[in-house]
Amino acid sequence: MHLVSRERESHPNHHLTNNNGTWWCQITVHQGLFSRRLRFSLGTGDLERARLLRDRVFDNLSAGPQAA
């Protein structure tokens, strides 16, 4: 799995969209020749919380597969 993202300091709302007051996250995950676009609700109307949740998603994806 390959994850690509811009530096968040220069673009703090990257991957975030507001849909009727609720923040959503949009990411594209690349796996070999295939890619998948993921879009999911962060369940909050608070931009700061949405950024925190988005950052947690990226941290979890960057860590790679977890051993059981």
Summary of the structure (lengths in Angstrom):
residues: 68
radius of gyration: 12.7
end to end distance: 18.3
largest distance: 38.8
contacts: 144
relative contact order: 0.23
helix: 24%
strand: 35%
